Amino acid sequence: MTYAAHQPVMLKEVIAALAPKKGGVYVDATFGAGGYARAILNAADCTVYGFDRDPTAIERAKEWAKEFSGRLFLINRPFAEMREALNEEGVEVIDGVVFDLGVSSMQLDEAERGFSFRHEGPLSMRMDGEKPDAEDVIARADAQDLAAIFRRYGEENRASAIARAIIREREKAPITTTDQLASIVEKATPVPARQKGKKKIHPATRVFQALRIFVNDELGQLIAGLRAAERLLRPAGRLVVVAFHSLEDRIVKRFLASRSESKGGGSRHLPPAERPPASFELLYPRALESSNEETADNPRARSAKLRAAVRTEAPPAPDGDDALGAPKEIKLSFMHGGK
């Protein structure tokens, strides 16, 4: 498979917002096929650190990365750990970071990764290929927890009915493939609930999204990644985020809102003198969306929203307990040490 064909979403807008400069140090937090990283390196004589928790993505890039020897460094770790990883490389501050959230088109296209119901494959969905995975969740979680996962991370209205259908079917035989799960969800979703007469969306779409987000702790990783970026960016450094669904975009929007106005950094009831100073200044007043031309050429861009901000000289805001609009965490004893 040729991965050069995979098109990075809103590439021109990302590079314009990031504004790479000579001698700068940048992070492509979601490396994937390397589209953003390559564009950054071509835009300026700079250095890029590419992060990806998927070892396959890093391995595939090693050959073409030689073109940028000494300027492109690949790191097989989740972006939530970027601060620690960069510190280990002797990097304490950066000039910019870009996040392209969600699953990569490469992962969706590979049946063996189990991310999509469009291709029959094992029910995995782990971005790093490890266990426990989606198959374990479907096999071991009870109906209440399954429904909560589908509802919170997929915004699925029929979460309870689908969860009960899964429990019934797994008592007959193990559910181990994407086709099996998609079929169960489809049968549990009556035609009126499939948006009859509207744009057709496969009834399993939200369930697969929910499982993927849960298994990979994507929302928790995003919050940690944004906080790491805040601490790494030097004054005038730039943060650029491309999100594809409301859960991600809500977190990014609230993070930037809480950091870009001094009143947003703390309690609204605090007097102005006690409110922490803004650590970011918004680059755009609202999210940018992809052009009609791009969405016609690249359907993945349809739901993309780009938000960007510039780091101020103020210290990073304290982490606190703010979940930034993320759904309440669901913990299963067999997942990631209790998550």
N, C-alpha and C positions, 0 to 999 in steps of 0.2 A: 504494500500500500504506500502511496506517495503522499507524504504529509505536507508537502509544500502547497497542496491544493486547499488546505484548511485555512480559511480567511480569518484573521483577527478582526474582531468587531470594533467598529468606530476607530480604526487605526489612525486616521488623520486627526481626529479630535483628541485622541489620547496623546499623540506626539505634541500637538499644539498646547495642550494643557500641561504636559510634563516639561516642555521647553528644554530639552537636553542641551548642555553646554560643554565646551571643551574642558577636559580635566575633571568633570563631574563624576560622582559615584551614584549609580542608580540600582534599584531592585525591581526585577520582574518577579512579583510574588507568586504568580501562577504561571509558570514557564510554559507548560504544555508543549506545543510544537515550536515554540520560540519566536512567534511572529512579532510580538511587541519588543522582545529583546533585540532581535535583528534590526528592527526599525530604529530603535534608540541608538544602537551602535553605528548605524549608517547616518544618523542625523548629526552626530557630533563625535569628536575624538574623546570618548569617555569610557568608563568602566561599568559593566553590568554584572550583578550577581543574580543568577536565575534560580529560584526556589521551586521545587516540585516534590510533593510527598510520594509521587508515583515513580518508582525506580525505572520503569519502562521509558518514560518520557526523557529522563536524564540520559539513559543509555543510548537512545536513538539520536540524541543531539550531539553526542561526542564527536562524530566524524565532521559534521559541518561546522561545529564550534571551533575547529582548528583554524578556520578562516579568521577568527578573532582572538587568536592566541595572545594571552597576556591582558586581554580586555574583557573576556567573558568567562565567568566562573560559575560552574554548575553545582548546586547543593541539593542533595536528596533529603530534604527535611520539610515539614509543614511550615507555612509562612508564620504561624503563631510563634515559632521558635526563631524567627529571623534575627532578633536582637542578640540572643545568645550565640547563634551560629556566626553572625558577622563579627561579634566581639572576639570569637575564637580565631577569626581570620585577621584580626588586628584592625577591624573597621568599627569605629565608634559613632561616626556621623555619616549621613548620606544626603544627597541633593534631591532625590525623588524616588517615589515608589508607585508602582501601578498594580492594581488587583483586577483580574478578570474572573469574576466569581462563578461558581457552579461547576458542573461537569464539563470536561473538554469534549470537543467533537470527535477527537480520536477515541476517547473512551466509549462514547456512545456508539461509534461505528464498529467496535470490536465485540463480537458476540460473546467471546469467552470472558469478558469483564462483567457481564450481567447487568449493565446499566439500563438497557432499553428493551421494551417489549416488541420492538420492531424486528429484533433478531433473536432466535431461540438460543439460549445459552444458560450456563449455571447461574443460579441466583446469588451473586456475590455482592457487587456494588461497592466494595472497599477500594478506595483510590490507591491504597498502598498494597493491595493484594493479600493482606493478612486476614486472620480470623480473630474473633468471631465476625461474621458478616451478615448480610441480609437473610440468608438461608437460616442462620441460627436464630435470628429474631423471629422469623415466621414460624419456626419449629418450637420455640421455647417460651415466647411471650404469651401472657394470657390475653383474653379478649379485651379486657379493660385497657391494658397497656397498648395493645395493637391499635385500638380505637383512638387512644390519646395521641399516638404517633401520627396516625393518618390525619387526625383533626388539626393538631398543632403545627405540624411541619408540611402538610399538604393542603390544609384548609379544605378537607374533604367533608362534604355535608353528610354523606352516608357512611361515615366511619364505623359506626357501631354495627350496622348490617353487614358491611364487608368483613369486619373482624370476626363476627360470628360465622360467616360463610367459610372463612379460612380455618377456623377451629374445627368445623364439621369435616372439611375436606382432608385436613392433616390427620384426623383420626382414622381415615380410610387408607391413606398412603402419604408418604413424605412429599412435601412440596419442595422440589429442588431446582426447577428451571423457571426462566422468565415466562415462557409460554404458559406453564401451569398456573402461575400466579395471575397473569393477565386474564386468563380464561375464567378463573374463579371470580375475579373482580367484575368482569363484564357480565357474568351471569347474575351477580348480586346487585347489579345496577339496572333498573328498569329503563325502558326507552325514554319516558318523559324526563328522567334525571340525566339523560345523555345530551341534553340541550337540543332536542329535536327541533328542526327548522332553523337552528342557529349554526354557527361555525362548528364543524365537527371536531370534537376533542375525544380521543380514546378514553373510555371510562377508567382505565388503569393509570392514566397520566399522573394524577395527584398522589396516588398510592406509591408509585415508583419514586416520585420526587421526595415524598416524605421519608421513605426507607433510606434513600441515598443520603439525605441531609442528616438523618438520625445516626446511621451507621458511621458516618465520617465526622460527626459532631461539627458540621459545617458552620453553624451559627456561633457556637462557642469559639471555634477557630477564628472566625471573622472578628469577633470582639477582641480577642487576644491580639490578632494581627494589626488591627487599627491602633490599639494602645501601644504596640511595639513600634509602629511607624511614627507615632507621635513622639516617642522618646528618641528615635534615631534621626529624625529629620533636623537638619540645621536650620537656623533662621533663613527664610526665603526658600526653603526646600518645599517640594510640591508632592501632594498626595492626590492620586487619581484612582477612582474606583468605577468599574463598569459592573452593574448588577443586572440580573435578568428576571427576578421575581420579587414580589412585594415584601417577603420576609427579609431578604438581604437588603433591599433598598431602604426599608424602614430603619434597620440598624444603622446603615451608613448615614442616612439623613439625620437621625437623632444624635449620632456621634458628632457630626459636623455642627449641628445646631448647638449642642451643649458646649462645644469648644470654640465656636466662632463669635459668641457674644458673651461678654463678661457676666451678664445676668443669667446666662444659661449654664454657667459652670457650677452653680451652687443653688441653694434654696432661693426662691423668688422672694422670700420674706426677709432675707438678709439685707441690711443697708448696703448701698452701692460700694462703700469703702471696703466692705468685707467680702465682696464677691471676687472670686479669682479672675485674673485677667485672661482674655481670650488667647488660646494657643494656636488658633487657626483663623485665617481670613478667607471667606468663600471666594473662589475664583469666578463662579457663576451664581446668580441669585436663585436659580432652580436647575434641576437636572436637564442635561442635554439628551436628546433622543436621536436615533439614527435617521439619516435622510431617506426619502422615498426611493432614491436610486439604489442605496445600499440594501435596503430591505428587499427590494425586487431581486437583487443579485445574490443576497445572502439571507435566507429566511431566519437564521438564528438571531439576526440583529433586530427583529421586530419588537421584542420586548426590552431591549437594552436601554439602560439609563446610566448616564455618566455624570458623576459628581466629582468636583475637584476643589482643593483648597491649598492655601499657601501658609506655611508655618511662620508664626510670629516669633518674637524674642522671648515671649513669656514661658515660664516653666510648664512642663506637662501637667495636666490636671490629675488629681488623685484618682485612682481606679474606682474606689468605693464599691458599692454593691449594685450599681446601676446596670440593669440588663439591656439597656438601650433598645427596648421594644422587642427583644427576643422572647419567644414563648417560654413558659416555665419548663425547666429541664425535666426530662423523664429519665429516671434511673432504673436500669435493669441490672441485677446482680452479676450477670455473666458478661456484661459489656464493659470493656475498657476499665477494669478496676472499679466497677460500680456505676459507670455512666450509662 
